[in-house]
Amino acid sequence: MIALRDTNAYTAIMRCYPLEDIQAILMASIVISELK
């Protein structure tokens, strides 16, 4: 899993997006990080 260093940005995202979108964003971030 990704270590979210900027928790303020993460909580801001949590307020702006529904949970399903959060999970999709996290999955995309994980895939992108594994491709690098």
Rosetta blueprint (number, residue, H / E / L):
1 M L
2 I L
3 A L
4 L L
5 R L
6 D L
7 T H
8 N H
9 A H
10 Y H
11 T H
12 A H
13 I H
14 M H
15 R H
16 C H
17 Y L
18 P L
19 L H
20 E H
21 D H
22 I H
23 Q H
24 A H
25 I H
26 L H
27 M H
28 A H
29 S H
30 I H
31 V H
32 I H
33 S H
34 E H
35 L H
36 K L
